[in-house]
Amino acid sequence: MGRYGNLDYPTLAKRSTLASFALFVVGALGLALTGSSLPGWEQALLFDAEVAGVLGILLCPLVFGIVLPLTE
């Protein structure tokens, strides 16, 4: 048993990256398909989902694929 329990780092990296990609796609498609017909708070929510998806795509492989396995 490792420091963080029995974690499967490759699976965590893949699934979290795919979830981040899905979040990005939902945000991007939501903004593209609806245009400016949404209220401001919904546009902000979709934009924030898009930004969070990009950050997740960049950080999840780094954290779950490199950093956490090295700290065990």
All heavy atoms as TSV, in Angstrom:
chain	resi	resn	atom	element	x	y	z
A	1	MET	N	N	0.850	-1.180	0.000
A	1	MET	CA	C	0.000	0.000	0.000
A	1	MET	C	C	0.889	1.235	0.000
A	1	MET	O	O	1.795	1.370	0.795
A	1	MET	CB	C	-0.892	-0.008	1.232
A	1	MET	CG	C	-1.901	1.053	1.233
A	1	MET	SD	S	-3.387	0.340	1.914
A	1	MET	CE	C	-4.224	1.717	2.489
A	2	GLY	N	N	0.600	2.121	-0.935
A	2	GLY	CA	C	1.411	3.322	-1.090
A	2	GLY	C	C	0.995	4.419	-0.143
A	2	GLY	O	O	0.120	4.260	0.724
A	3	ARG	N	N	1.621	5.527	-0.303
A	3	ARG	CA	C	1.371	6.687	0.551
A	3	ARG	C	C	-0.068	7.186	0.430
A	3	ARG	O	O	-0.659	7.641	1.395
A	3	ARG	CB	C	2.355	7.775	0.144
A	3	ARG	CG	C	2.247	9.032	0.920
A	3	ARG	CD	C	3.320	9.992	0.459
A	3	ARG	NE	N	3.275	11.200	1.244
A	3	ARG	CZ	C	4.088	12.206	1.077
A	3	ARG	NH1	N	5.019	12.140	0.147
A	3	ARG	NH2	N	3.993	13.273	1.802
A	4	TYR	N	N	-0.625	7.128	-0.765
A	4	TYR	CA	C	-1.981	7.619	-1.012
A	4	TYR	C	C	-2.996	6.490	-1.151
A	4	TYR	O	O	-4.089	6.709	-1.653
A	4	TYR	CB	C	-2.005	8.485	-2.274
A	4	TYR	CG	C	-1.042	9.637	-2.219
A	4	TYR	CD1	C	0.085	9.673	-3.031
A	4	TYR	CD2	C	-1.239	10.691	-1.334
A	4	TYR	CE1	C	0.973	10.725	-2.978
A	4	TYR	CE2	C	-0.355	11.742	-1.266
A	4	TYR	CZ	C	0.745	11.753	-2.085
A	4	TYR	OH	O	1.631	12.790	-2.024
A	5	GLY	N	N	-2.654	5.300	-0.747
A	5	GLY	CA	C	-3.546	4.159	-0.892
A	5	GLY	C	C	-3.224	3.407	-2.164
A	5	GLY	O	O	-2.168	3.586	-2.764
A	6	ASN	N	N	-4.108	2.554	-2.581
A	6	ASN	CA	C	-3.918	1.787	-3.810
A	6	ASN	C	C	-4.593	2.513	-4.965
A	6	ASN	O	O	-5.709	2.207	-5.348
A	6	ASN	CB	C	-4.503	0.382	-3.661
A	6	ASN	CG	C	-3.717	-0.442	-2.690
A	6	ASN	OD1	O	-2.525	-0.244	-2.523
A	6	ASN	ND2	N	-4.378	-1.371	-2.020
A	7	LEU	N	N	-3.893	3.470	-5.532
A	7	LEU	CA	C	-4.438	4.245	-6.643
A	7	LEU	C	C	-3.839	3.752	-7.953
A	7	LEU	O	O	-2.640	3.489	-8.042
A	7	LEU	CB	C	-4.118	5.729	-6.473
A	7	LEU	CG	C	-4.731	6.417	-5.260
A	7	LEU	CD1	C	-4.267	7.856	-5.190
A	7	LEU	CD2	C	-6.239	6.363	-5.331
A	8	ASP	N	N	-4.668	3.644	-8.950
A	8	ASP	CA	C	-4.225	3.275	-10.294
A	8	ASP	C	C	-3.998	4.565	-11.078
A	8	ASP	O	O	-4.918	5.127	-11.676
A	8	ASP	CB	C	-5.288	2.391	-10.954
A	8	ASP	CG	C	-4.855	1.867	-12.296
A	8	ASP	OD1	O	-3.650	1.922	-12.597
A	8	ASP	OD2	O	-5.732	1.392	-13.038
A	9	TYR	N	N	-2.775	5.048	-11.055
A	9	TYR	CA	C	-2.469	6.356	-11.629
A	9	TYR	C	C	-2.721	6.451	-13.135
A	9	TYR	O	O	-3.238	7.476	-13.585
A	9	TYR	CB	C	-1.028	6.753	-11.298
A	9	TYR	CG	C	-0.830	7.006	-9.831
A	9	TYR	CD1	C	0.029	6.213	-9.085
A	9	TYR	CD2	C	-1.509	8.024	-9.181
A	9	TYR	CE1	C	0.209	6.432	-7.741
A	9	TYR	CE2	C	-1.342	8.256	-7.838
A	9	TYR	CZ	C	-0.472	7.452	-7.120
A	9	TYR	OH	O	-0.317	7.678	-5.791
A	10	PRO	N	N	-2.373	5.457	-13.933
A	10	PRO	CA	C	-2.678	5.586	-15.373
A	10	PRO	C	C	-4.172	5.719	-15.655
A	10	PRO	O	O	-4.591	6.521	-16.492
A	10	PRO	CB	C	-2.117	4.298	-15.977
A	10	PRO	CG	C	-1.062	3.867	-15.028
A	10	PRO	CD	C	-1.545	4.280	-13.672
A	11	THR	N	N	-4.983	4.962	-14.938
A	11	THR	CA	C	-6.438	5.058	-15.130
A	11	THR	C	C	-6.962	6.415	-14.671
A	11	THR	O	O	-7.801	7.026	-15.345
A	11	THR	CB	C	-7.145	3.924	-14.375
A	11	THR	OG1	O	-6.635	2.686	-14.831
A	11	THR	CG2	C	-8.644	3.979	-14.585
A	12	LEU	N	N	-6.477	6.900	-13.531
A	12	LEU	CA	C	-6.896	8.219	-13.053
A	12	LEU	C	C	-6.505	9.314	-14.044
A	12	LEU	O	O	-7.289	10.234	-14.296
A	12	LEU	CB	C	-6.274	8.512	-11.690
A	12	LEU	CG	C	-6.912	7.858	-10.487
A	12	LEU	CD1	C	-6.074	8.097	-9.249
A	12	LEU	CD2	C	-8.311	8.388	-10.283
A	13	ALA	N	N	-5.312	9.224	-14.595
A	13	ALA	CA	C	-4.862	10.234	-15.555
A	13	ALA	C	C	-5.732	10.218	-16.808
A	13	ALA	O	O	-6.152	11.272	-17.302
A	13	ALA	CB	C	-3.401	9.996	-15.915
A	14	LYS	N	N	-6.024	9.038	-17.323
A	14	LYS	CA	C	-6.842	8.934	-18.542
A	14	LYS	C	C	-8.265	9.422	-18.309
A	14	LYS	O	O	-8.808	10.202	-19.103
A	14	LYS	CB	C	-6.874	7.494	-19.030
A	14	LYS	CG	C	-5.567	7.007	-19.575
A	14	LYS	CD	C	-5.635	5.532	-19.894
A	14	LYS	CE	C	-4.256	4.967	-20.138
A	14	LYS	NZ	N	-4.262	3.513	-20.257
A	15	ARG	N	N	-8.882	8.956	-17.234
A	15	ARG	CA	C	-10.291	9.315	-16.987
A	15	ARG	C	C	-10.456	10.792	-16.666
A	15	ARG	O	O	-11.414	11.427	-17.113
A	15	ARG	CB	C	-10.862	8.446	-15.883
A	15	ARG	CG	C	-11.075	7.024	-16.323
A	15	ARG	CD	C	-11.687	6.190	-15.249
A	15	ARG	NE	N	-11.822	4.802	-15.704
A	15	ARG	CZ	C	-12.169	3.809	-14.928
A	15	ARG	NH1	N	-12.437	4.016	-13.654
A	15	ARG	NH2	N	-12.255	2.591	-15.426
A	16	SER	N	N	-9.547	11.354	-15.883
A	16	SER	CA	C	-9.672	12.772	-15.548
A	16	SER	C	C	-9.410	13.656	-16.773
A	16	SER	O	O	-10.050	14.691	-16.945
A	16	SER	CB	C	-8.736	13.137	-14.401
A	16	SER	OG	O	-7.392	12.898	-14.760
A	17	THR	N	N	-8.491	13.226	-17.633
A	17	THR	CA	C	-8.247	13.980	-18.860
A	17	THR	C	C	-9.452	13.910	-19.789
A	17	THR	O	O	-9.846	14.918	-20.387
A	17	THR	CB	C	-6.991	13.454	-19.569
A	17	THR	OG1	O	-5.895	13.537	-18.657
A	17	THR	CG2	C	-6.674	14.276	-20.799
A	18	LEU	N	N	-10.050	12.727	-19.907
A	18	LEU	CA	C	-11.254	12.595	-20.746
A	18	LEU	C	C	-12.427	13.392	-20.178
A	18	LEU	O	O	-13.192	14.008	-20.931
A	18	LEU	CB	C	-11.635	11.129	-20.900
A	18	LEU	CG	C	-10.733	10.315	-21.821
A	18	LEU	CD1	C	-11.126	8.845	-21.785
A	18	LEU	CD2	C	-10.805	10.850	-23.236
A	19	ALA	N	N	-12.575	13.406	-18.858
A	19	ALA	CA	C	-13.641	14.206	-18.245
A	19	ALA	C	C	-13.403	15.696	-18.487
A	19	ALA	O	O	-14.351	16.454	-18.744
A	19	ALA	CB	C	-13.722	13.914	-16.755
A	20	SER	N	N	-12.162	16.123	-18.427
A	20	SER	CA	C	-11.837	17.525	-18.705
A	20	SER	C	C	-12.117	17.868	-20.165
A	20	SER	O	O	-12.605	18.952	-20.476
A	20	SER	CB	C	-10.370	17.801	-18.386
A	20	SER	OG	O	-10.114	17.594	-17.029
A	21	PHE	N	N	-11.806	16.932	-21.064
A	21	PHE	CA	C	-12.091	17.161	-22.476
A	21	PHE	C	C	-13.601	17.270	-22.714
A	21	PHE	O	O	-14.051	18.119	-23.483
A	21	PHE	CB	C	-11.499	16.042	-23.331
A	21	PHE	CG	C	-11.735	16.221	-24.793
A	21	PHE	CD1	C	-11.074	17.202	-25.504
A	21	PHE	CD2	C	-12.645	15.416	-25.468
A	21	PHE	CE1	C	-11.295	17.379	-26.854
A	21	PHE	CE2	C	-12.880	15.583	-26.809
A	21	PHE	CZ	C	-12.206	16.560	-27.518
A	22	ALA	N	N	-14.370	16.418	-22.031
A	22	ALA	CA	C	-15.829	16.487	-22.161
A	22	ALA	C	C	-16.358	17.826	-21.646
A	22	ALA	O	O	-17.261	18.419	-22.244
A	22	ALA	CB	C	-16.475	15.332	-21.411
A	23	LEU	N	N	-15.795	18.317	-20.551
A	23	LEU	CA	C	-16.198	19.615	-20.009
A	23	LEU	C	C	-15.875	20.728	-21.000
A	23	LEU	O	O	-16.684	21.643	-21.219
A	23	LEU	CB	C	-15.492	19.857	-18.676
A	23	LEU	CG	C	-15.902	21.072	-17.873
A	23	LEU	CD1	C	-17.362	20.970	-17.451
A	23	LEU	CD2	C	-15.011	21.197	-16.651
A	24	PHE	N	N	-14.725	20.653	-21.629
A	24	PHE	CA	C	-14.348	21.634	-22.642
A	24	PHE	C	C	-15.312	21.603	-23.824
A	24	PHE	O	O	-15.753	22.643	-24.311
A	24	PHE	CB	C	-12.919	21.384	-23.121
A	24	PHE	CG	C	-12.553	22.174	-24.332
A	24	PHE	CD1	C	-12.266	23.519	-24.228
A	24	PHE	CD2	C	-12.505	21.581	-25.580
A	24	PHE	CE1	C	-11.940	24.257	-25.348
A	24	PHE	CE2	C	-12.186	22.300	-26.701
A	24	PHE	CZ	C	-11.887	23.649	-26.590
A	25	VAL	N	N	-15.647	20.402	-24.292
A	25	VAL	CA	C	-16.535	20.265	-25.450
A	25	VAL	C	C	-17.921	20.811	-25.131
A	25	VAL	O	O	-18.527	21.513	-25.950
A	25	VAL	CB	C	-16.591	18.794	-25.913
A	25	VAL	CG1	C	-17.720	18.568	-26.900
A	25	VAL	CG2	C	-15.269	18.383	-26.511
A	26	VAL	N	N	-18.431	20.518	-23.945
A	26	VAL	CA	C	-19.753	21.037	-23.554
A	26	VAL	C	C	-19.740	22.561	-23.528
A	26	VAL	O	O	-20.657	23.217	-24.040
A	26	VAL	CB	C	-20.178	20.456	-22.190
A	26	VAL	CG1	C	-21.351	21.216	-21.604
A	26	VAL	CG2	C	-20.507	18.988	-22.322
A	27	GLY	N	N	-18.703	23.141	-22.956
A	27	GLY	CA	C	-18.617	24.599	-22.908
A	27	GLY	C	C	-18.477	25.217	-24.280
A	27	GLY	O	O	-19.144	26.206	-24.611
A	28	ALA	N	N	-17.612	24.631	-25.111
A	28	ALA	CA	C	-17.383	25.199	-26.440
A	28	ALA	C	C	-18.612	25.050	-27.339
A	28	ALA	O	O	-18.996	25.988	-28.035
A	28	ALA	CB	C	-16.172	24.521	-27.080
A	29	LEU	N	N	-19.224	23.864	-27.331
A	29	LEU	CA	C	-20.420	23.667	-28.155
A	29	LEU	C	C	-21.594	24.502	-27.653
A	29	LEU	O	O	-22.385	25.010	-28.446
A	29	LEU	CB	C	-20.800	22.194	-28.195
A	29	LEU	CG	C	-19.944	21.310	-29.084
A	29	LEU	CD1	C	-20.407	19.865	-29.000
A	29	LEU	CD2	C	-19.976	21.792	-30.518
A	30	GLY	N	N	-21.706	24.621	-26.339
A	30	GLY	CA	C	-22.786	25.434	-25.792
A	30	GLY	C	C	-22.684	26.884	-26.229
A	30	GLY	O	O	-23.677	27.514	-26.585
A	31	LEU	N	N	-21.473	27.409	-26.216
A	31	LEU	CA	C	-21.283	28.795	-26.656
A	31	LEU	C	C	-21.449	28.940	-28.159
A	31	LEU	O	O	-22.014	29.925	-28.639
A	31	LEU	CB	C	-19.898	29.293	-26.239
A	31	LEU	CG	C	-19.716	29.628	-24.766
A	31	LEU	CD1	C	-18.267	29.981	-24.486
A	31	LEU	CD2	C	-20.629	30.762	-24.346
A	32	ALA	N	N	-20.977	27.961	-28.905
A	32	ALA	CA	C	-21.037	28.063	-30.364
A	32	ALA	C	C	-22.459	27.898	-30.883
A	32	ALA	O	O	-22.867	28.596	-31.820
A	32	ALA	CB	C	-20.127	27.022	-30.992
A	33	LEU	N	N	-23.210	26.981	-30.308
A	33	LEU	CA	C	-24.546	26.694	-30.831
A	33	LEU	C	C	-25.588	27.718	-30.402
A	33	LEU	O	O	-26.537	27.971	-31.133
A	33	LEU	CB	C	-24.987	25.294	-30.401
A	33	LEU	CG	C	-24.172	24.140	-30.995
A	33	LEU	CD1	C	-24.666	22.811	-30.445
A	33	LEU	CD2	C	-24.233	24.155	-32.500
A	34	THR	N	N	-25.430	28.291	-29.226
A	34	THR	CA	C	-26.446	29.222	-28.743
A	34	THR	C	C	-26.153	30.656	-29.131
A	34	THR	O	O	-27.063	31.479	-29.186
A	34	THR	CB	C	-26.582	29.133	-27.216
A	34	THR	OG1	O	-25.321	29.416	-26.626
A	34	THR	CG2	C	-27.074	27.773	-26.799
A	35	GLY	N	N	-24.892	30.975	-29.390
A	35	GLY	CA	C	-24.550	32.342	-29.765
A	35	GLY	C	C	-24.780	33.302	-28.626
A	35	GLY	O	O	-24.435	33.042	-27.481
A	36	SER	N	N	-25.396	34.424	-28.922
A	36	SER	CA	C	-25.635	35.439	-27.888
A	36	SER	C	C	-27.077	35.407	-27.386
A	36	SER	O	O	-27.540	36.372	-26.797
A	36	SER	CB	C	-25.300	36.822	-28.443
A	36	SER	OG	O	-26.147	37.103	-29.544
A	37	SER	N	N	-27.788	34.315	-27.623
A	37	SER	CA	C	-29.184	34.256	-27.199
A	37	SER	C	C	-29.338	33.872	-25.734
A	37	SER	O	O	-30.445	33.874	-25.222
A	37	SER	CB	C	-29.946	33.251	-28.072
A	37	SER	OG	O	-29.434	31.949	-27.873
A	38	LEU	N	N	-28.250	33.528	-25.056
A	38	LEU	CA	C	-28.322	33.155	-23.646
A	38	LEU	C	C	-28.137	34.368	-22.746
A	38	LEU	O	O	-27.478	35.339	-23.129
A	38	LEU	CB	C	-27.220	32.142	-23.319
A	38	LEU	CG	C	-27.346	30.756	-23.923
A	38	LEU	CD1	C	-26.119	29.936	-23.573
A	38	LEU	CD2	C	-28.589	30.059	-23.441
A	39	PRO	N	N	-28.665	34.312	-21.531
A	39	PRO	CA	C	-28.375	35.379	-20.565
A	39	PRO	C	C	-26.880	35.393	-20.221
A	39	PRO	O	O	-26.161	34.415	-20.441
A	39	PRO	CB	C	-29.205	34.995	-19.341
A	39	PRO	CG	C	-30.202	34.012	-19.818
A	39	PRO	CD	C	-29.629	33.356	-21.022
A	40	GLY	N	N	-26.447	36.469	-19.636
A	40	GLY	CA	C	-25.033	36.635	-19.331
A	40	GLY	C	C	-24.475	35.595	-18.388
A	40	GLY	O	O	-23.351	35.121	-18.569
A	41	TRP	N	N	-25.250	35.197	-17.380
A	41	TRP	CA	C	-24.727	34.235	-16.408
A	41	TRP	C	C	-24.534	32.862	-17.038
A	41	TRP	O	O	-23.617	32.124	-16.673
A	41	TRP	CB	C	-25.619	34.157	-15.165
A	41	TRP	CG	C	-26.968	33.530	-15.406
A	41	TRP	CD1	C	-28.113	34.164	-15.780
A	41	TRP	CD2	C	-27.298	32.146	-15.279
A	41	TRP	NE1	N	-29.133	33.268	-15.909
A	41	TRP	CE2	C	-28.667	32.010	-15.594
A	41	TRP	CE3	C	-26.583	31.013	-14.930
A	41	TRP	CZ2	C	-29.314	30.789	-15.579
A	41	TRP	CZ3	C	-27.234	29.797	-14.906
A	41	TRP	CH2	C	-28.595	29.693	-15.235
A	42	GLU	N	N	-25.382	32.502	-18.011
A	42	GLU	CA	C	-25.216	31.209	-18.684
A	42	GLU	C	C	-24.024	31.229	-19.624
A	42	GLU	O	O	-23.304	30.229	-19.738
A	42	GLU	CB	C	-26.497	30.831	-19.430
A	42	GLU	CG	C	-27.627	30.451	-18.506
A	42	GLU	CD	C	-28.897	30.105	-19.260
A	42	GLU	OE1	O	-28.910	30.190	-20.502
A	42	GLU	OE2	O	-29.885	29.741	-18.591
A	43	GLN	N	N	-23.809	32.355	-20.289
A	43	GLN	CA	C	-22.621	32.474	-21.121
A	43	GLN	C	C	-21.360	32.399	-20.276
A	43	GLN	O	O	-20.376	31.759	-20.665
A	43	GLN	CB	C	-22.643	33.786	-21.904
A	43	GLN	CG	C	-23.646	33.806	-23.017
A	43	GLN	CD	C	-23.640	35.135	-23.756
A	43	GLN	OE1	O	-22.969	36.085	-23.363
A	43	GLN	NE2	N	-24.392	35.189	-24.836
A	44	ALA	N	N	-21.373	33.027	-19.107
A	44	ALA	CA	C	-20.221	32.975	-18.207
A	44	ALA	C	C	-19.989	31.559	-17.699
A	44	ALA	O	O	-18.841	31.109	-17.586
A	44	ALA	CB	C	-20.429	33.932	-17.029
A	45	LEU	N	N	-21.060	30.837	-17.415
A	45	LEU	CA	C	-20.942	29.462	-16.945
A	45	LEU	C	C	-20.332	28.557	-18.017
A	45	LEU	O	O	-19.435	27.749	-17.727
A	45	LEU	CB	C	-22.316	28.936	-16.526
A	45	LEU	CG	C	-22.357	27.546	-15.918
A	45	LEU	CD1	C	-21.660	27.541	-14.575
A	45	LEU	CD2	C	-23.790	27.095	-15.766
A	46	LEU	N	N	-20.769	28.705	-19.256
A	46	LEU	CA	C	-20.211	27.906	-20.346
A	46	LEU	C	C	-18.751	28.272	-20.614
A	46	LEU	O	O	-17.922	27.398	-20.877
A	46	LEU	CB	C	-21.051	28.075	-21.609
A	46	LEU	CG	C	-22.430	27.418	-21.579
A	46	LEU	CD1	C	-23.238	27.823	-22.797
A	46	LEU	CD2	C	-22.315	25.917	-21.490
A	47	PHE	N	N	-18.438	29.548	-20.530
A	47	PHE	CA	C	-17.049	29.965	-20.714
A	47	PHE	C	C	-16.168	29.416	-19.602
A	47	PHE	O	O	-15.049	28.947	-19.852
A	47	PHE	CB	C	-16.953	31.494	-20.766
A	47	PHE	CG	C	-15.540	31.981	-20.882
A	47	PHE	CD1	C	-14.869	31.889	-22.088
A	47	PHE	CD2	C	-14.886	32.514	-19.791
A	47	PHE	CE1	C	-13.563	32.328	-22.204
A	47	PHE	CE2	C	-13.579	32.939	-19.892
A	47	PHE	CZ	C	-12.909	32.863	-21.102
A	48	ASP	N	N	-16.648	29.462	-18.369
A	48	ASP	CA	C	-15.887	28.913	-17.248
A	48	ASP	C	C	-15.697	27.404	-17.387
A	48	ASP	O	O	-14.639	26.873	-17.039
A	48	ASP	CB	C	-16.571	29.232	-15.922
A	48	ASP	CG	C	-16.505	30.709	-15.568
A	48	ASP	OD1	O	-15.680	31.426	-16.175
A	48	ASP	OD2	O	-17.275	31.137	-14.686
A	49	ALA	N	N	-16.698	26.702	-17.900
A	49	ALA	CA	C	-16.565	25.263	-18.146
A	49	ALA	C	C	-15.498	25.007	-19.201
A	49	ALA	O	O	-14.701	24.062	-19.081
A	49	ALA	CB	C	-17.903	24.676	-18.579
A	50	GLU	N	N	-15.467	25.840	-20.200
A	50	GLU	CA	C	-14.461	25.698	-21.246
A	50	GLU	C	C	-13.051	25.916	-20.697
A	50	GLU	O	O	-12.131	25.142	-20.975
A	50	GLU	CB	C	-14.761	26.706	-22.356
A	50	GLU	CG	C	-14.037	26.483	-23.635
A	50	GLU	CD	C	-14.509	27.430	-24.727
A	50	GLU	OE1	O	-15.511	28.143	-24.552
A	50	GLU	OE2	O	-13.841	27.447	-25.769
A	51	VAL	N	N	-12.883	26.947	-19.894
A	51	VAL	CA	C	-11.571	27.235	-19.305
A	51	VAL	C	C	-11.160	26.134	-18.325
A	51	VAL	O	O	-10.010	25.688	-18.324
A	51	VAL	CB	C	-11.588	28.616	-18.604
A	51	VAL	CG1	C	-10.337	28.831	-17.783
A	51	VAL	CG2	C	-11.746	29.711	-19.637
A	52	ALA	N	N	-12.090	25.666	-17.499
A	52	ALA	CA	C	-11.777	24.583	-16.561
A	52	ALA	C	C	-11.406	23.304	-17.303
A	52	ALA	O	O	-10.525	22.554	-16.863
A	52	ALA	CB	C	-12.968	24.337	-15.638
A	53	GLY	N	N	-12.048	23.050	-18.428
A	53	GLY	CA	C	-11.706	21.891	-19.238
A	53	GLY	C	C	-10.293	21.970	-19.789
A	53	GLY	O	O	-9.545	20.986	-19.756
A	54	VAL	N	N	-9.903	23.132	-20.260
A	54	VAL	CA	C	-8.544	23.304	-20.785
A	54	VAL	C	C	-7.518	23.125	-19.671
A	54	VAL	O	O	-6.496	22.443	-19.850
A	54	VAL	CB	C	-8.391	24.680	-21.463
A	54	VAL	CG1	C	-6.945	24.979	-21.773
A	54	VAL	CG2	C	-9.219	24.746	-22.724
A	55	LEU	N	N	-7.775	23.711	-18.519
A	55	LEU	CA	C	-6.854	23.546	-17.391
A	55	LEU	C	C	-6.762	22.093	-16.953
A	55	LEU	O	O	-5.679	21.596	-16.623
A	55	LEU	CB	C	-7.290	24.429	-16.223
A	55	LEU	CG	C	-7.076	25.919	-16.401
A	55	LEU	CD1	C	-7.650	26.690	-15.215
A	55	LEU	CD2	C	-5.606	26.235	-16.576
A	56	GLY	N	N	-7.885	21.402	-16.949
A	56	GLY	CA	C	-7.881	19.994	-16.581
A	56	GLY	C	C	-7.112	19.145	-17.580
A	56	GLY	O	O	-6.371	18.236	-17.194
A	57	ILE	N	N	-7.269	19.453	-18.868
A	57	ILE	CA	C	-6.533	18.714	-19.895
A	57	ILE	C	C	-5.029	18.907	-19.718
A	57	ILE	O	O	-4.247	17.980	-19.919
A	57	ILE	CB	C	-6.983	19.165	-21.303
A	57	ILE	CG1	C	-8.401	18.679	-21.576
A	57	ILE	CG2	C	-6.043	18.651	-22.372
A	57	ILE	CD1	C	-9.017	19.263	-22.826
A	58	LEU	N	N	-4.623	20.084	-19.317
A	58	LEU	CA	C	-3.202	20.350	-19.134
A	58	LEU	C	C	-2.658	19.791	-17.819
A	58	LEU	O	O	-1.536	19.284	-17.772
A	58	LEU	CB	C	-2.943	21.860	-19.189
A	58	LEU	CG	C	-3.193	22.532	-20.533
A	58	LEU	CD1	C	-3.050	24.038	-20.399
A	58	LEU	CD2	C	-2.242	22.003	-21.571
A	59	LEU	N	N	-3.427	19.875	-16.743
A	59	LEU	CA	C	-2.906	19.536	-15.425
A	59	LEU	C	C	-3.114	18.088	-15.001
A	59	LEU	O	O	-2.287	17.546	-14.259
A	59	LEU	CB	C	-3.521	20.465	-14.373
A	59	LEU	CG	C	-3.095	21.923	-14.467
A	59	LEU	CD1	C	-3.818	22.752	-13.412
A	59	LEU	CD2	C	-1.597	22.059	-14.325
A	60	CYS	N	N	-4.188	17.451	-15.420
A	60	CYS	CA	C	-4.473	16.086	-14.955
A	60	CYS	C	C	-3.393	15.074	-15.337
A	60	CYS	O	O	-2.970	14.294	-14.482
A	60	CYS	CB	C	-5.848	15.631	-15.438
A	60	CYS	SG	S	-7.189	16.444	-14.570
A	61	PRO	N	N	-2.911	15.053	-16.587
A	61	PRO	CA	C	-1.827	14.106	-16.883
A	61	PRO	C	C	-0.560	14.410	-16.092
A	61	PRO	O	O	0.155	13.500	-15.677
A	61	PRO	CB	C	-1.577	14.276	-18.375
A	61	PRO	CG	C	-2.806	14.889	-18.904
A	61	PRO	CD	C	-3.372	15.718	-17.800
A	62	LEU	N	N	-0.289	15.685	-15.883
A	62	LEU	CA	C	0.892	16.069	-15.123
A	62	LEU	C	C	0.795	15.603	-13.675
A	62	LEU	O	O	1.724	15.000	-13.136
A	62	LEU	CB	C	1.078	17.587	-15.177
A	62	LEU	CG	C	2.268	18.143	-14.422
A	62	LEU	CD1	C	3.549	17.750	-15.137
A	62	LEU	CD2	C	2.171	19.641	-14.304
A	63	VAL	N	N	-0.352	15.849	-13.042
A	63	VAL	CA	C	-0.520	15.508	-11.631
A	63	VAL	C	C	-0.631	14.004	-11.431
A	63	VAL	O	O	0.101	13.415	-10.632
A	63	VAL	CB	C	-1.758	16.233	-11.040
A	63	VAL	CG1	C	-2.087	15.719	-9.649
A	63	VAL	CG2	C	-1.514	17.725	-11.005
A	64	PHE	N	N	-1.556	13.355	-12.153
A	64	PHE	CA	C	-1.798	11.930	-11.928
A	64	PHE	C	C	-0.807	11.032	-12.660
A	64	PHE	O	O	-0.652	9.868	-12.298
A	64	PHE	CB	C	-3.219	11.555	-12.345
A	64	PHE	CG	C	-4.261	12.143	-11.464
A	64	PHE	CD1	C	-5.184	13.043	-11.971
A	64	PHE	CD2	C	-4.338	11.807	-10.129
A	64	PHE	CE1	C	-6.155	13.588	-11.159
A	64	PHE	CE2	C	-5.297	12.348	-9.310
A	64	PHE	CZ	C	-6.206	13.237	-9.823
A	65	GLY	N	N	-0.155	11.530	-13.693
A	65	GLY	CA	C	0.767	10.699	-14.442
A	65	GLY	C	C	2.221	10.868	-14.041
A	65	GLY	O	O	3.026	9.959	-14.230
A	66	ILE	N	N	2.581	12.026	-13.476
A	66	ILE	CA	C	3.988	12.277	-13.169
A	66	ILE	C	C	4.213	12.580	-11.688
A	66	ILE	O	O	5.003	11.912	-11.023
A	66	ILE	CB	C	4.525	13.432	-14.046
A	66	ILE	CG1	C	4.442	13.051	-15.519
A	66	ILE	CG2	C	5.948	13.788	-13.656
A	66	ILE	CD1	C	4.752	14.169	-16.469
A	67	VAL	N	N	3.524	13.582	-11.164
A	67	VAL	CA	C	3.820	14.075	-9.819
A	67	VAL	C	C	3.460	13.065	-8.736
A	67	VAL	O	O	4.313	12.704	-7.906
A	67	VAL	CB	C	3.115	15.431	-9.570
A	67	VAL	CG1	C	3.292	15.878	-8.131
A	67	VAL	CG2	C	3.641	16.484	-10.524
A	68	LEU	N	N	2.226	12.594	-8.706
A	68	LEU	CA	C	1.826	11.667	-7.637
A	68	LEU	C	C	2.570	10.329	-7.664
A	68	LEU	O	O	2.970	9.848	-6.595
A	68	LEU	CB	C	0.314	11.445	-7.671
A	68	LEU	CG	C	-0.528	12.614	-7.163
A	68	LEU	CD1	C	-2.011	12.294	-7.277
A	68	LEU	CD2	C	-0.191	12.961	-5.748
A	69	PRO	N	N	2.803	9.716	-8.828
A	69	PRO	CA	C	3.605	8.479	-8.790
A	69	PRO	C	C	5.031	8.707	-8.283
A	69	PRO	O	O	5.610	7.834	-7.649
A	69	PRO	CB	C	3.616	8.002	-10.238
A	69	PRO	CG	C	2.391	8.579	-10.832
A	69	PRO	CD	C	2.209	9.900	-10.158
A	70	LEU	N	N	5.609	9.873	-8.561
A	70	LEU	CA	C	6.964	10.139	-8.095
A	70	LEU	C	C	7.031	10.393	-6.593
A	70	LEU	O	O	8.079	10.211	-5.986
A	70	LEU	CB	C	7.562	11.325	-8.843
A	70	LEU	CG	C	7.949	11.074	-10.290
A	70	LEU	CD1	C	8.437	12.367	-10.935
A	70	LEU	CD2	C	9.029	10.012	-10.370
A	71	THR	N	N	5.930	10.843	-5.995
A	71	THR	CA	C	5.957	11.141	-4.555
A	71	THR	C	C	5.655	9.917	-3.703
A	71	THR	O	O	5.730	10.001	-2.492
A	71	THR	CB	C	4.953	12.244	-4.213
A	71	THR	OG1	O	3.645	11.838	-4.578
A	71	THR	CG2	C	5.304	13.541	-4.917
A	72	GLU	N	N	5.302	8.789	-4.315
A	72	GLU	CA	C	5.006	7.581	-3.520
A	72	GLU	C	C	6.241	6.965	-2.979
A	72	GLU	O	O	7.262	6.862	-3.460
A	72	GLU	CB	C	4.232	6.578	-4.359
A	72	GLU	CG	C	2.822	6.902	-4.278
A	72	GLU	CD	C	1.903	5.713	-4.090
A	72	GLU	OE1	O	2.331	4.621	-3.697
A	72	GLU	OE2	O	0.730	5.917	-4.339
